[in-house]
Amino acid sequence: MTDDDKKAQTPDPMNPLGLPDLGKMLEQLQVPGVDIRQLADDAQKNIEALQEANRTVVEGWRTLAEKQMEMFQQTVQRWQDASTGEGSAFSAESAEKQAQLAREGIEQTLAHMKELAEIATQSQSKAFEIMRSRFEENMRNMFQPEKGEE
């Protein structure tokens, strides 16, 4: 088997399906006043921006899930700590301690909910900013006068 045969059988990592180059195909159209290469470059940038936004969202959800697990483990640990050492006898002191633990639990739950909401909001804001920035760039490019027309 020759080197040329091996190259022919090895898929291009950028095009594993062996699809034709869309940019080259579009260049053959030669539409007057339309820069096909620029359109292809813009489309590539749009795809890259979408991929970056998706990565940001996935990372945000991963962080959110990790934080939820951490909070759950802390809650379980607090319940275990509260239940150990407690006798089965009911007294005013144990009732007060249970009420205090309930208040602390509610306060901690509310703080956790706020923190989770902030993580989700931050992740979504970053993703939105990526797409907004790309949209603005597209708008600038679209309405920029062609060179030589000014």
N, C-alpha and C positions, 0 to 999 in steps of 0.2 A: 504494500500500500504506500503510495507516494505522499509527500507532505501536502500536496494540493488536494488529494482525496480526503486526508484527515481534516483539512480546513473546511472542506465542503460538508463533511458530516458533523462537525462541531458547531452547535448553534451559537449565534451571536448573543452574548449575555444581555445586551440592550434590546434584542429582538428575538427572544427564544422561540417564538412561533413562526419566524421566518416571513413575517408580513412585509409587503413592499413599503419602501420609504415614502410616507405620505408627503413630506416636504418636496421630494424630487418629483413626485407625481403632480403636485400643485404647481411647481415651477413650470411644468410643461404647458399649463393652461394659458400663461401669458396674458392675463387680463390687464388691459391698459389702466394705469393709474392705481393699481393695487400691487402692493409689495407682498407677494406671496410668502417670501422668506420671513418677512416681519410678522405676518399672520401666524405662520407656523411657530415662530419664536414666542409670540404672545400666548398662543395656545399652550406651549410647553411651560411657560411661566405660570399660567393659570393652573395647570395640573400640579406643578410643584407647590404652589401656594395652597392648593386644596390638600395635598399630601401633608404639608406642614401643619395646617389647621387640624387635620385628622389626628396626627401624632400628638398634638397639644391636647386635644380632647381625650384621647386614649390615656395619656399620661395623667391628666386630671382625674379621670375615673379610677385609674389605678391608685392614685394617691388617696382618693376618697374611700375606696374599698379598704386600703391598708389602715386608714385612720379609723374607719368604722370597726374593723377587727380589733384594733388597739383599744378603742373605747369599750367594746364588748368585753374584752378580757379584763379591763380595769373594773368594770361593773361586776363581773362574776367574782373577781377577787374581793371586792368590797363586801359583797353578799356573804362570801365564805368567811371573811374576817369578822363580820357582824354576827354570824351565827355561831361561831366558835366562842366558847367561854360563857355563852348565855345559858343559864339554867332554865329548866322548864317552869320555874316558879314565876308567877306574875306579880310584879310590884310596881309602885309608882315610879321608882327609879328606872326599871326596865322599860316602862311605857314611855317615859321621857326620853330615854336613849333611843328607842325605836322611832319616836317622832322626830328626833334630831337627825337620825340617819335618813329618814324619809325626806326631810327638808333638804338635806345635803344632796341626796340622790336626785331630787327634782332640780335643784340648782345646777348640779353637774350635767344633767341631761339637757337642760336648756342651753348651757354653755357649749356642750357638744353639738347640739343642733345648729347653733350660730356658727360654730367653727366649720361644720360640714357645708353649710350654706355658703360661707365665704370661699371655701375651696372650690366648690362647684361654680360659683360666680366668677372667680378669678380665672379658672380654666376656660369657661365659655367666653369671657372677655378677651382673653388672649387669642382664641381661635377667631373670634369676630374681628379683632384688630388685624390679623393676618389677611383675612379676606377683604376687609374694607380697604386696606392699603393697596392690595392688588387691583381692586375695582377702581380706586382713584387713579392708579397708574394707567389702567386701560382707558379711562376717560381722558386723561391728559394726552395720551397717544392718539386717541381717536380725533380729538378736536385741535390738535396741533396743526398749524398750516404746513403744507409740504414745503420742503426746501426749494427755494427758487420762486415760490408763489407770493412771498411777502412783499 
